[in-house]
Amino acid sequence: MDVWTTPQERPEGWYLAFMAPNIKGPPYAWLDPSRLYCNQQAFKDCVEDLIHPFRNETIDLVAGIDAMGFVLGAAIAHHLGKGFLTIRKEGHLCVETKSMAYTDYTGRQKIMELRHDVVKAGLRILLVDQWVESGGTMEAAITLIEQEGGTVAGVAAICIEDTKGGKQIKERYKCSTCVPEHLQPQFNNKYLESFKVFETKCNNK
């Protein structure tokens, strides 16, 4: 993997090459984005790229979706100097909640919960998750926020795939991703050219 030492040398989305392919098969996701968080510069650039489109927007609160959305969401909230709201899977919040049933990217039925005492009418919230594939999880989070009177100021994720659900979210909300336009087809096809580095390492063992 190439290493770029200065911002001028680092191409757009350079850190995406840190993401590792799935070697365990179904029902796992097709890649592991969390590997890029282990590199300080990669994580920093990823967060800054996600924030960039919202630099002139009013953001009152950042909300992260259970569970990997907590990593990026908390980092973004810290960077913006805002509070951070966790949107949890059912059974983890011991306070009064609002709930929403949804179907995740694996087709499993789940329930998402939002604490009832934070979101107020007009509060502008940036919703963050690690990934948007089918869009079901993000749509449930959006519904919970809007039912409480909050305004979804935007959606941020490393990637929003061009699925039916992903496209609908892009059409309705301001979105931020880390994927350059020329790489989007690779993400839609669920295979990155950068995976070849990992395949070579495996073959050389």
C-alpha positions as CSV (number, residue, x, y, z in Angstrom):
1,M,0.0,0.0,0.0
2,D,1.4,3.4,-1.0
3,V,2.1,5.9,1.8
4,W,1.6,9.6,1.3
5,T,3.4,11.8,3.8
6,T,1.9,15.2,2.9
7,P,-1.7,16.4,2.1
8,Q,-0.5,17.4,-1.4
9,E,0.6,13.8,-2.1
10,R,-2.5,12.1,-0.7
11,P,-5.2,11.7,-3.5
12,E,-8.9,12.0,-2.8
13,G,-10.1,9.1,-0.7
14,W,-6.6,7.7,-0.4
15,Y,-7.5,6.1,3.0
16,L,-10.2,3.9,1.5
17,A,-7.5,1.5,0.4
18,F,-7.0,0.6,4.1
19,M,-10.4,-1.2,4.2
20,A,-10.1,-5.0,4.2
21,P,-12.2,-7.4,2.2
22,N,-14.5,-10.0,3.9
23,I,-12.8,-13.4,4.2
24,K,-15.5,-15.0,6.2
25,G,-18.4,-15.0,3.8
26,P,-22.1,-14.5,4.6
27,P,-23.6,-13.1,6.8
28,Y,-20.7,-10.6,7.2
29,A,-20.5,-7.3,5.4
30,W,-18.5,-7.4,2.2
31,L,-15.6,-5.4,3.6
32,D,-14.3,-4.1,6.9
33,P,-14.1,-0.3,7.0
34,S,-12.9,-0.2,10.6
35,R,-9.3,-1.0,9.5
36,L,-8.8,2.6,8.3
37,Y,-9.6,3.9,11.9
38,C,-6.4,2.2,13.1
39,N,-4.3,4.6,11.0
40,Q,-4.2,8.1,12.7
41,Q,-3.9,10.1,9.4
42,A,-6.5,8.0,7.6
43,F,-9.0,8.4,10.4
44,K,-8.3,12.1,10.6
45,D,-8.7,12.7,6.8
46,C,-11.9,10.5,6.7
47,V,-13.5,12.6,9.4
48,E,-12.5,15.9,7.9
49,D,-13.8,14.8,4.5
50,L,-17.2,13.9,6.0
51,I,-17.5,17.2,7.7
52,H,-16.4,19.4,4.8
53,P,-19.8,19.7,3.0
54,F,-21.4,20.9,6.2
55,R,-18.9,23.5,7.1
56,N,-21.4,26.3,6.4
57,E,-24.4,24.5,7.8
58,T,-26.0,24.9,11.2
59,I,-25.5,21.7,13.1
60,D,-26.9,21.6,16.7
61,L,-26.3,17.9,17.4
62,V,-24.6,14.9,15.9
63,A,-26.3,11.5,16.1
64,G,-24.6,8.2,15.5
65,I,-26.3,4.9,14.7
66,D,-25.5,1.7,16.6
67,A,-22.9,0.5,16.5
68,M,-20.2,1.5,14.1
69,G,-21.8,4.9,13.6
70,F,-20.7,5.7,17.1
71,V,-17.0,5.7,16.0
72,L,-17.4,8.3,13.2
73,G,-20.3,10.2,14.9
74,A,-18.4,10.8,18.1
75,A,-15.3,11.9,16.2
76,I,-17.3,14.3,14.1
77,A,-19.2,15.7,17.1
78,H,-15.8,16.3,18.9
79,H,-14.4,18.0,15.8
80,L,-17.5,20.3,15.5
81,G,-17.7,20.9,19.2
82,K,-21.2,19.5,19.4
83,G,-23.0,17.0,21.6
84,F,-23.4,13.4,20.5
85,L,-26.6,11.4,20.5
86,T,-26.6,7.6,20.3
87,I,-29.4,5.8,18.4
88,R,-29.4,2.3,19.8
89,K,-30.6,-1.1,18.9
90,E,-33.5,-2.4,21.0
91,G,-32.8,-3.2,24.7
92,H,-29.9,-1.0,25.5
93,L,-31.5,2.2,26.7
94,C,-32.9,2.2,30.3
95,V,-34.9,5.4,29.8
96,E,-38.1,6.3,28.0
97,T,-37.6,5.8,24.3
98,K,-39.3,6.0,20.9
99,S,-38.8,2.9,18.7
100,M,-38.9,2.0,15.0
101,A,-38.8,-1.4,13.3
102,Y,-36.6,-1.7,10.3
103,T,-34.9,-4.3,8.0
104,D,-31.1,-4.1,7.9
105,Y,-28.8,-4.8,4.9
106,T,-28.8,-8.6,5.7
107,G,-32.6,-8.7,5.6
108,R,-33.0,-9.2,9.3
109,Q,-35.8,-7.5,11.2
110,K,-34.6,-5.2,14.0
111,I,-35.8,-2.4,16.2
112,M,-34.1,0.9,16.8
113,E,-34.6,3.1,19.8
114,L,-34.1,6.8,20.5
115,R,-34.2,8.4,23.9
116,H,-37.2,10.7,24.3
117,D,-35.6,13.6,26.1
118,V,-33.1,15.1,23.7
119,V,-34.6,15.8,20.2
120,K,-36.7,18.9,20.2
121,A,-38.6,20.7,17.4
122,G,-36.3,22.5,15.0
123,L,-33.1,20.9,16.4
124,R,-30.8,20.4,13.4
125,I,-29.1,17.0,13.6
126,L,-26.4,15.5,11.5
127,L,-26.9,11.7,11.2
128,V,-23.8,9.5,10.9
129,D,-23.3,5.8,10.2
130,Q,-20.4,3.9,8.9
131,W,-22.1,2.7,5.8
132,V,-25.5,2.9,3.9
133,E,-26.2,-0.1,1.8
134,S,-30.0,-0.9,1.5
135,G,-30.8,2.3,3.4
136,G,-33.2,0.6,5.9
137,T,-31.2,1.4,9.0
138,M,-30.7,5.1,8.1
139,E,-34.4,5.5,7.1
140,A,-35.4,4.3,10.5
141,A,-33.1,6.7,12.2
142,I,-34.4,9.6,10.0
143,T,-38.0,8.7,10.9
144,L,-37.2,8.7,14.6
145,I,-35.6,12.1,14.5
146,E,-38.3,13.6,12.4
147,Q,-41.2,12.2,14.5
148,E,-39.7,13.9,17.5
149,G,-39.7,17.2,15.6
150,G,-36.0,17.3,14.8
151,T,-34.6,18.3,11.4
152,V,-32.1,16.1,9.6
153,A,-29.5,18.6,8.6
154,G,-27.6,15.9,6.7
155,V,-26.4,12.3,6.4
156,A,-22.8,11.3,6.6
157,A,-21.3,7.9,5.9
158,I,-18.1,6.5,4.4
159,C,-20.2,5.2,1.6
160,I,-23.8,5.4,0.4
161,E,-24.2,2.7,-2.2
162,D,-26.4,3.3,-5.2
163,T,-29.1,1.0,-4.1
164,K,-32.8,2.0,-4.3
165,G,-32.7,3.0,-0.6
166,G,-29.3,4.8,-0.9
167,K,-30.4,6.8,-3.9
168,Q,-33.6,7.9,-2.1
169,I,-31.6,9.2,0.8
170,K,-29.3,11.1,-1.5
171,E,-32.3,12.7,-3.3
172,R,-34.0,13.8,-0.1
173,Y,-31.1,14.9,2.1
174,K,-27.7,16.6,1.9
175,C,-25.2,13.8,2.1
176,S,-21.5,13.4,2.6
177,T,-19.4,10.4,1.8
178,C,-15.7,9.6,1.4
179,V,-16.0,7.9,-2.0
180,P,-14.8,9.8,-5.1
181,E,-17.1,9.6,-8.1
182,H,-14.7,7.5,-10.1
183,L,-14.6,4.9,-7.3
184,Q,-18.4,4.7,-6.7
185,P,-18.9,1.9,-9.3
186,Q,-16.4,-0.3,-7.5
187,F,-18.4,0.2,-4.2
188,N,-21.7,-0.5,-6.0
189,N,-20.2,-3.7,-7.3
190,K,-18.8,-4.7,-3.9
191,Y,-15.3,-5.2,-5.0
192,L,-12.4,-2.7,-4.7
193,E,-9.2,-2.8,-6.8
194,S,-7.3,-2.2,-3.6
195,F,-8.4,-5.6,-2.4
196,K,-5.7,-7.1,-4.7
197,V,-3.1,-6.1,-2.1
198,F,-4.8,-8.2,0.5
199,E,-5.2,-11.1,-1.9
200,T,-1.5,-11.0,-2.8
201,K,-0.6,-11.1,0.9
202,C,-2.8,-14.1,1.4
203,N,-1.4,-16.0,-1.6
204,N,2.2,-15.3,-0.3
205,K,1.6,-16.9,3.1
